[in-house]
Amino acid sequence: MNYSEFGNTGMKVSKLGFGAMRLPMIEKDEKKYVNEDEAIKVIHRAFELGVNYIDTAPYYCEKLSEAAVGKAIKGYRDKIYLSTKNPIEDASGENFRKRLESSLKNLDTDHIDVYHMWGISWKTFVESINVPNGPMEAARAAKEEGLIKHISFSFHDAAENMIKLVDTGYFESVLCQYNLLDRANEAAIAHAKEKGLGVVIMGPVGGGRLGAPSPAIQELLKGKVKSTAEMALRFVLANSNVNIALSGMSTIAMVEENAAVASIEGHLTEEEQKKVQVMMEENKKLSDLYCTGCNYCMPCPKGLKIPHIFSLMNYYRVYDLKEYSKKEYAALKLPNAWNGSDVSKCVECGLCETKCPQHIKIRQQLKETEKILSEV
């Protein structure tokens, strides 16, 4: 296992982190529970292979992840770094403290090494965190007591706002999205590293998108990678500004595969990194020809999520993620799908086309998408 210095924290962390958001589950009496025996085996295997950073959150795995992780780290607590998160639900420092104490109880530990303000934006920071008697004051007080070792944040906002949060000087690490398909945070990640923050990456395989086979992506390093997922993980780990690639792992096989990749010396040469970046930029330009995801076409009178539908088509056509695209497209048609979209509901009113700045023939492309992605 490869390790790196985690910003200015003094921690030396494994390049692969264990994300406890996809622990093995079982169903009983129509409810889902963590299969704790199996989860503990998977987590322990990761520790055996050198992983020393584990990340959880109060709401993962039907709100049972923290308790399972707490049991798994028994006997390892002084050998690993524990990360969890506080969902900033209001501007109250008192409530922040209650949520912190709840996590400490669930994890059965006296301190949390890396404590994140969960999924915050610049707006949240200004209006609900950095306020009198608010979460930041509570976090700093808890740090003085030793309940928190390092104050951090996880992030889904615009990249420029990540830079603003880094520059406040309050945070010691950041957890953010970065992968082959989404490099929007690349400059902000470099800035965080320069400012002495540890950098943890979520979604190194694109939330599962890059876990599916893609000959086009594997061809970027022909003969050097065995799978698209390996290519994706190696791309993230090759970025010298990244300390940890966090992977949600539910089986021992996944742990062993990812640990093997994280143990490789020299993931990509500088020349290979440039080649991959150039190729992915070309792919991005090509996908933009079909749809840039500007959302000007929305809303659709029939509720179709047109940009999302076209993004799946881009994954199929441009990135060769055929298996993933078809699976996700089928899921859109399921009853009560959160972003449900059934193209058969299109009445061809043409309203979307009047608003598209690229003058895409949306109605025609929707029909083509339905035909291709519905094929068995």
MOKAGI-V123708 format. One record per residue. N is the residue number from 0. RES is the residue in one letter. OMEGA is omega as a letter, one per 20 degrees, with the letter a starting at -180 (999 if undefined). NEAR is the number of other ideal C-beta (glycine too) atoms within 8 Angstrom. Layout:
# MOKAGI-V123708
N;RES;OMEGA;NEAR / N;RES;OMEGA;NEAR
This chain:
# MOKAGI-V123708
0;M;r;11 / 1;N;a;10 / 2;Y;r;9 / 3;S;r;9 / 4;E;a;6 / 5;F;a;12 / 6;G;r;13 / 7;N;a;6 / 8;T;a;10 / 9;G;r;4 / 10;M;r;10 / 11;K;a;6 / 12;V;r;14 / 13;S;a;13 / 14;K;r;12 / 15;L;r;14 / 16;G;r;15 / 17;F;r;14 / 18;G;a;11 / 19;A;r;16 / 20;M;a;11 / 21;R;r;8 / 22;L;r;14 / 23;P;a;10 / 24;M;r;10 / 25;I;r;8 / 26;E;r;7 / 27;K;a;5 / 28;D;r;3 / 29;E;r;3 / 30;K;r;7 / 31;K;r;7 / 32;Y;r;10 / 33;V;r;14 / 34;N;a;10 / 35;E;a;8 / 36;D;a;6 / 37;E;a;8 / 38;A;a;14 / 39;I;r;11 / 40;K;a;9 / 41;V;a;15 / 42;I;r;14 / 43;H;r;10 / 44;R;r;11 / 45;A;r;14 / 46;F;r;12 / 47;E;a;6 / 48;L;r;10 / 49;G;r;10 / 50;V;a;15 / 51;N;r;10 / 52;Y;r;15 / 53;I;a;16 / 54;D;r;15 / 55;T;r;14 / 56;A;a;12 / 57;P;a;13 / 58;Y;r;5 / 59;Y;r;12 / 60;C;r;13 / 61;E;r;8 / 62;K;a;8 / 63;L;a;10 / 64;S;a;14 / 65;E;a;15 / 66;A;r;10 / 67;A;r;15 / 68;V;r;14 / 69;G;r;12 / 70;K;a;10 / 71;A;a;12 / 72;I;r;14 / 73;K;a;8 / 74;G;a;4 / 75;Y;a;10 / 76;R;a;9 / 77;D;a;3 / 78;K;a;6 / 79;I;r;11 / 80;Y;a;10 / 81;L;r;14 / 82;S;r;17 / 83;T;a;14 / 84;K;r;13 / 85;N;r;15 / 86;P;a;10 / 87;I;a;12 / 88;E;r;5 / 89;D;a;6 / 90;A;a;8 / 91;S;r;9 / 92;G;r;12 / 93;E;r;8 / 94;N;r;9 / 95;F;a;14 / 96;R;r;11 / 97;K;r;8 / 98;R;r;12 / 99;L;a;15 / 100;E;r;8 / 101;S;r;9 / 102;S;r;13 / 103;L;r;12 / 104;K;r;7 / 105;N;a;10 / 106;L;r;15 / 107;D;a;7 / 108;T;a;10 / 109;D;r;5 / 110;H;r;9 / 111;I;a;15 / 112;D;a;10 / 113;V;a;15 / 114;Y;a;16 / 115;H;r;12 / 116;M;b;14 / 117;W;r;11 / 118;G;a;8 / 119;I;r;13 / 120;S;r;10 / 121;W;r;10 / 122;K;r;7 / 123;T;a;10 / 124;F;a;13 / 125;V;a;8 / 126;E;a;8 / 127;S;a;11 / 128;I;a;14 / 129;N;a;8 / 130;V;r;9 / 131;P;a;4 / 132;N;a;7 / 133;G;a;14 / 134;P;a;14 / 135;M;r;11 / 136;E;a;10 / 137;A;r;13 / 138;A;a;14 / 139;R;r;10 / 140;A;r;10 / 141;A;r;12 / 142;K;r;12 / 143;E;r;6 / 144;E;a;6 / 145;G;r;8 / 146;L;r;10 / 147;I;r;12 / 148;K;a;10 / 149;H;r;13 / 150;I;a;12 / 151;S;r;15 / 152;F;r;12 / 153;S;b;14 / 154;F;r;14 / 155;H;a;7 / 156;D;r;9 / 157;A;a;6 / 158;A;a;9 / 159;E;r;7 / 160;N;r;10 / 161;M;r;16 / 162;I;r;11 / 163;K;a;9 / 164;L;r;14 / 165;V;a;13 / 166;D;r;7 / 167;T;a;9 / 168;G;a;4 / 169;Y;a;7 / 170;F;a;12 / 171;E;r;12 / 172;S;r;14 / 173;V;r;17 / 174;L;a;14 / 175;C;a;15 / 176;Q;r;11 / 177;Y;r;14 / 178;N;a;15 / 179;L;a;12 / 180;L;a;8 / 181;D;a;10 / 182;R;a;9 / 183;A;a;6 / 184;N;a;13 / 185;E;a;9 / 186;A;r;8 / 187;A;r;13 / 188;I;r;16 / 189;A;r;9 / 190;H;r;11 / 191;A;r;14 / 192;K;a;12 / 193;E;a;6 / 194;K;r;8 / 195;G;r;7 / 196;L;r;13 / 197;G;a;16 / 198;V;r;15 / 199;V;a;15 / 200;I;r;16 / 201;M;r;10 / 202;G;a;10 / 203;P;r;14 / 204;V;r;14 / 205;G;r;13 / 206;G;r;5 / 207;G;a;8 / 208;R;a;11 / 209;L;r;16 / 210;G;r;10 / 211;A;a;12 / 212;P;r;9 / 213;S;r;12 / 214;P;a;7 / 215;A;a;10 / 216;I;r;14 / 217;Q;r;13 / 218;E;r;7 / 219;L;r;11 / 220;L;a;12 / 221;K;r;6 / 222;G;a;3 / 223;K;r;4 / 224;V;a;9 / 225;K;a;3 / 226;S;r;8 / 227;T;r;15 / 228;A;r;10 / 229;E;r;11 / 230;M;a;15 / 231;A;a;16 / 232;L;r;15 / 233;R;r;14 / 234;F;a;14 / 235;V;a;13 / 236;L;r;14 / 237;A;r;10 / 238;N;a;10 / 239;S;r;5 / 240;N;a;8 / 241;V;r;12 / 242;N;a;11 / 243;I;r;16 / 244;A;a;13 / 245;L;a;14 / 246;S;r;13 / 247;G;a;8 / 248;M;a;12 / 249;S;r;8 / 250;T;r;8 / 251;I;r;8 / 252;A;r;6 / 253;M;r;10 / 254;V;a;15 / 255;E;r;10 / 256;E;a;10 / 257;N;r;12 / 258;A;r;14 / 259;A;r;8 / 260;V;a;12 / 261;A;r;14 / 262;S;r;9 / 263;I;r;9 / 264;E;r;4 / 265;G;a;5 / 266;H;r;7 / 267;L;r;11 / 268;T;r;6 / 269;E;r;6 / 270;E;r;6 / 271;E;r;10 / 272;Q;r;11 / 273;K;r;8 / 274;K;r;9 / 275;V;a;13 / 276;Q;r;9 / 277;V;a;8 / 278;M;a;9 / 279;M;r;12 / 280;E;r;8 / 281;E;r;8 / 282;N;r;11 / 283;K;r;8 / 284;K;r;8 / 285;L;r;9 / 286;S;r;12 / 287;D;r;8 / 288;L;a;5 / 289;Y;r;12 / 290;C;a;13 / 291;T;a;5 / 292;G;a;7 / 293;C;r;7 / 294;N;r;6 / 295;Y;a;7 / 296;C;a;12 / 297;M;i;9 / 298;P;r;4 / 299;C;a;12 / 300;P;a;7 / 301;K;r;7 / 302;G;r;9 / 303;L;r;12 / 304;K;a;12 / 305;I;a;13 / 306;P;a;12 / 307;H;r;10 / 308;I;a;15 / 309;F;r;13 / 310;S;r;10 / 311;L;r;13 / 312;M;r;16 / 313;N;r;12 / 314;Y;r;12 / 315;Y;a;14 / 316;R;a;8 / 317;V;a;11 / 318;Y;r;13 / 319;D;r;9 / 320;L;a;15 / 321;K;a;10 / 322;E;a;8 / 323;Y;a;12 / 324;S;a;13 / 325;K;a;12 / 326;K;a;9 / 327;E;r;9 / 328;Y;r;13 / 329;A;a;10 / 330;A;r;8 / 331;L;a;14 / 332;K;a;9 / 333;L;r;8 / 334;P;r;4 / 335;N;r;5 / 336;A;a;10 / 337;W;r;4 / 338;N;a;7 / 339;G;r;12 / 340;S;r;13 / 341;D;a;8 / 342;V;r;11 / 343;S;r;5 / 344;K;r;8 / 345;C;r;10 / 346;V;r;6 / 347;E;r;5 / 348;C;r;5 / 349;G;a;7 / 350;L;a;8 / 351;C;a;12 / 352;E;r;12 / 353;T;a;6 / 354;K;a;8 / 355;C;a;11 / 356;P;r;6 / 357;Q;r;6 / 358;H;r;6 / 359;I;r;9 / 360;K;a;7 / 361;I;a;11 / 362;R;r;11 / 363;Q;a;7 / 364;Q;r;13 / 365;L;r;13 / 366;K;r;9 / 367;E;r;9 / 368;T;r;14 / 369;E;a;10 / 370;K;a;8 / 371;I;a;9 / 372;L;r;13 / 373;S;a;9 / 374;E;r;6 / 375;V;999;2
